[in-house]
Amino acid sequence: MRPPQSIRRMRVLLLVLLVLIGIVNYVDRSTLAIANNSVQDEFGIGPTEMGLLLSVFSWAYAFAQLPAGGLLDRFGPRKVLGGGLLLWSAAQAFCGLAAGFKQMLAGRLVLGLGEAPAFPGGAKVVADWFPRESRGLPVGLFNTASTLAPAIAPPLLTWLMLSYGWRTMFVAAGVAGIVLALVWFVVYRDRGQVADEPEPEAAPEPVSVREWVSLLRHRSTWGMMIGFSGVIYSVYLYLTWLPAYLEGERGLSVADTGLALVVPYLAGTLGMLSGGGVGDLLVRRGVRTMIARKVPICAGLLLGGLCTIPVALTPSTTLALVCISGAQFFMNNASAGAWSLATTVGAERITASLGSLQNFGGYFGGAFAPLITGIIVDRTGSFVIALLAASGIAIAAALSYAFLVGKPVGLTEAETVPSR
């Protein structure tokens, strides 16, 4: 049965808004990397202090995942996602007005806290508005922001900084987010408030703290957390160290590196788009839901890990770039599949809680990637061991999803998802 036209229109509009929110989310993460040297010069700080400014975001973001999901399930995406967008956008603008290191550090901390509801909130919106068998593609579309934004942000932000200064760049990005938050509050409504909504079901009971804690008793929850840490570890290694690898290890110029980065990011976007769609296709072909959602995750992690091995060992820069693009495609394929899994492995009322726990595990582990890679490169003078370690972590993450994620997660037996 086709949904009413108003529902179809709302789904399209919400997807557009979610993609825009995701792009703003990742653009705001990129501003400090673009302004790195300018901020160091103006504040009179060195690489250690800059490293702290870059790292504090990831730690705040990771730990804020823990309450974010419960808040989303309890109060809904309109309030929590919209409020988070307002908070992180205000923090982004504040960073542009910071008088020194401590104020910038505080701004980056709040930026991480505010951004925490973004992707669990997107998963919650998809779970609320799309049927279970068709959630993979919208999740993939939403998550393309994580690969599309890194491709478009550097030239745009660099132009803003060179034309108007780094402070204007921060403030402009913050204002754009505030405007988008206002649009979100105007547009987004609960399903039952939309015209032509057919027979709305009774609103689910909000998730209590006790119920949220009970999710940690499920082996599948831990499998998702451990597995996603492998996804984000590999993604963050490339996101933070790829330019330095291409320039230092492969001898590319800064200009050539900028051009070379386009292909891997585009490959990552394609992987993100296809990850959820593959799961949808398998479900429609009659494959059991849990297996269908795990296939693109496990395959993506295994193939992404295997693609990383030649990046470490080949003397050919061309082959290395091809394999990096392959790794980006498969890792982002796994990332999209992981978020699709979060929308189907449990009842709708715990979607955001599960998604945020998975995201916490991912970013807690992923936050170590830049640090560990830097230590290895500093000690060995090469990226070889760091890349081989990332490959092993990706393969271990695939095993986590394959063998730890099994039974559906539900707060009661009646709420667990069906096997088909």
N, C-alpha and C positions, 0 to 999 in steps of 0.2 A: 504494500500500500504506500503510495507516494505521500510525503508530508505536505501539509498545506503550503501554498505559495509564500505566505508570510514567514513560515519557518525556514523555507529554503533560502529566502532573501536574507534572513537574519544569520543563518549559518555562513553564507558568503561574506557578509559584512563583518562578522566576528572574526573570521579567518584573516581578513585584510587587517583588521585592528591588531590581532595577535602577532602577525608578521611584523607590523610597524613597531609594536612594543618590543619585540625581540631584537629588531635592528637597533632601536634606540638603546636597548639594554647593552648590546655589544659595542656600539659606538662609544658609549660612556665609559666602558672599560678600557677603550683604546686611547683615550685622550692623553693620559699621563705618559704612555709609551711614546707617543708622538712628540710631546713637549718635554721629554726626559732631560735633554741637555739645557734647554732654556730654563726649566725650573731649578735645576742644580745651580746654574750660574746666578740666577736672581736671589735664591735663598741662601747661597753660600754653603751648600751641602755636598757630600761626596757620594760615591756609589753605594756605600753601606746604608746611608740614610735613604737613598732612592730605592734601594732594594726593600727596605722596610715599608716605604710608601706603596710599592707595588704588591708586596705580600699581604699587607694588612687587609686589603680588600678580599682576597681569597679565603682567609681564615674567618673573617666576619661573615662572608657569604655562606661558607660551609656550615658553621654552627647555627646560623639563623634559619637554615633549612629545617631544623628540628621543630621549632614552634610554627613555622610558616604553613606546613601542611595541615596541622590541626586547626589553625586559624581559618584557613581556606575552607576546610570541610565544615567548620562550625558557623562561620559568618558569610561565606560565599565569595566568589571571585570579584563581584562588583565592588565590595568594600575593601577587601584585602589586597587584591591585585591593583586596583585603582589607588589605594592609599600607599602601597609600596612604590608605585610609579611616581606619585607626587613626592614622596620622601626622598627617593634616590635622585630625582631630577633637581630638587632643592639642594641636596648635598653636592651634586655636580656643579651647579651654579655657584655655591658657596666656595668650592675649591678654586674657582676663578677669581674670587675676591680675597682668598687667604693671604694673610700678612706674613706668614712664615711657615716653617716646617710643622710646628705643632698643630696649627689650624688646618693645614693640608692633611695631616695624618688623621685628624678628627673627621674631616670631610670624607676621606677615603673609607674610614671605618663605617660611617653612616651610609655611604654608597653601597657597600657590601650588604649591610643589613636591609636596606630598602629593596635591593634587587632580588633578594631571596625568594619572594613569592612569584616571580615572573614565570618561570617554566613549570613549576607545580601548578600554578594558576592556569596556565595554558592547557595543561592536561586535564584539569578540573572542568574547564569550559568545554573541551571536546567531549568529555564524559557526560556532561549535562545536556549537550545539544546534538550529539551524533549517536546513531545506533551502534551497538557494540561491534557488529561485523564490519563497520565502515570507518573505524576510527584511525586506522593506520595512516592513510593518506593525509588527513587533516593534521595529524600530529607531525608527520614528515614535513608538510608545508610550513607549519609554525616553526619547527626546529631548523629550517633552512636559514633562518635569521642568524644562527650561530656561525654559519659559514659564509653567508652572503655579506654580512656586515664587515668581517675582516677584509673582504675583497674591495669594498667600496669606501671604507672608513679612511685608510691612509691617505689617498689623494685628496679627499674632501677636507679632512682635518688639517692636512699639511697646508692646503691652500688658505684655509681660514687663519691658521697661525701665522703664515708668512705675510698675509695681507693685513691682518688686524691685531696680531699678537696672541700669545697663548692664553691669556686671561679671557679675551673675547671668545676664543674657541670653546673654553669650558662653559662660559655663561650661555652662549648660543645653544650648545647641546642641552644644557639644563632647561632653558626656556622652551625648547622644542618638546622635551618630555612633559613639562607642565601642561602645555597646550594639548598634547595627546591624552594626558590623564583626564582633562576636562571633557574631551570628546568621549572617552570611555565611560565616564559617569553619566553622560547624556544618553549614550546609545545602549549600553548594556542593561538588560533586564532579565529577571528570572523567567524561566520557561512559562510559568503560569500567568505571567503578566502580558504575554504576547497575544494579539488578536488571532483568532482561528486556531488557538492551541487546543488540540483534542484531549478532552477528559484528563486533566493533569492528575498524576498520581499524588498520593499524600506525601507531603514533604518529609524527607528522612530525618530521623533524630540526629542532632549534631553529635560529633564524636567527642566523648569525654576524655579527660586526661588518662583515666584508668584504661579505657579502651585503646587509646593511642599507645600507651606503654605495652599493652598486650600484643601489639603487632610485632614487637621485638622477640616474642616467643616463637614466631614462625620461622622455620628454616628458609623458606622462600624469601622472606624479607632480607635475611642476612646474605643470601645468595645474590640478590639484586644489588645490595650495598657493596659487597666485595667485587662483584663483576663490574659494576659501573665505575668503580675506582680505577679499574684497568682501562676502561674506555677513556675516561677523562685524563688519566696519566699520559696516554699516548697522544691524545689531542692537544694537551697543554705543552707537551715536549715540543711538538712541531710549532704550536702557536707562539711560544716564547723564544725558542732557540733556532728556528729554521733560518731566519735572516743571518744570524751569526754563523751558523753551519755553512751556508752557501758562500758567505764571504771569506770565512777563515779556513774551512776545510776544503772548499772547492775553488777558492780564488776568484769568485765572481765580484764584479764591481757593485757599488751600491745601486747604480741605475739598472744593471743587468739583474740584480737580485729582485728589485721591484717588479720587473717584467716577469721573472721566473716564478714569482709567487702567485701570479694570476691563475695559472693552470691548476696547481694543487687545490686552491680555494674553490675553483669552479668544480673540480672533481668532487670535493667534499660536499658542495651543494647538491650535485647529482646523487651522491650517496645518501644524503639526508632525505631527498625527495623519494627515493626508491625504497628506503628501508621499511617504512610503514606500509607502503603499497604492496610489497612482497608478502607481508603477513596477511593483509586483506585478501589477496589473491588465493593464498593457501587455505584460508578459512572458507572462502566461497567454493573452493574445490573439495571441501569436505574434510580437510585435515583438522585434527583436534586443535581447539583454540590455543591451549598452552604450547603445544609443539609448534604451531604455525607462527606464534609470536617469538619463540626462541630461535627459530631457524635463522632469520637474518642477523640476529645478535651474535650467535655462536659462529656462524659462517663469516660474518664481518670481522670479528675479533681474530679468528684464526688466519684469515687471508690478509688482514691488515698487519698482523704480527709477522707473517711470512714475507710480506712486501718490505718490511723494515730491515730484514737481514741483509739484502743486497745493498741497501742504502749505506749500511755500515762498512761493507766489504768491497764493493765494486770500485775500480779505479776510474770508471767512466762517469762523468758528470751527467751526461744525457740519460744513461740508464738509471742513475740515482734519482734524477728528477721524475722519470717515468714511475719508478717504484714509490717515490714520495706521493705522487698523485694517486697511485693505486692504494697506498696506505690511507690517505685522506678519504678516498671514496669508501673504502670498506669500514674504516673506523666510524665515519659519520653514518654509514648504513646501520651499523650496530647501535649507534646513539639513538637514531630515530626508532629503531626496533625496541630499544629499552624503554622509551617513553610510551610507545604503543602497548608494551607489556604492562606498564603501570596502570593503564586505563582499563585493562581487561582481567588482570590477575586477581582483583578483589572487587567487592561491592562498590557501587558508585559513591556511596557516602564516605569511603575511605580512600578514594582515588588520590586526592591531593596529599593525604598523609603518607601513603605508600610512595608516591612520586617524590615527596620531599625527603623521605628517609633514603631512597635510592640516590637522590641528588646530593645529600649530605655525604654519603659514602663515597660518591664519585669525586666531589670537590675536596673532601678531606684527604683522600689519597692523591688526587691530581695536583693538589697544592704542593706536594713534595717534588713533582717532576722538575720544575725549574731549579730548585735547590740542589737536588741530587745530581742532575745533569751538570750544573755549574761546578759542583765539587769534583765530579769525575773528570771533566774537561780540565779543571785547574790542576788536578793531580797527574793526569796522563798526557795532557796536551792534545787530546784527540776526542772525537765524538764516538769512536767505535764501540767502546764498552757501554756507553750510555744508550746507544741505539740498540745494541744487542739485549741490554737489560729491559728496555721498553718492549722489545719483541717478546721476551719471555713473560713479562707481566701481562701482555695482551692475550697470550695463549692460556695463561693461568686463569685470566678473567673469563675466557670462553668456557673453561671447565667448570667454573663457579656457576655460571648460568645453566650449563648443561646438567649438572648433577645436584646442585643445591636448590635450584628453583624447580619445584615439582608441583606440590599441591597448591590449589588456589588459596589465597589469604582471605579470610572472612571473620567478622566479629561473632557471627553465629552461623550455624550450619545452613540456615535459610538464606544467608547473604552470600555464600560462596558462589563463584561463577560456575556455569555448567561446563562440562568437558568438551562440548561441541558448540 
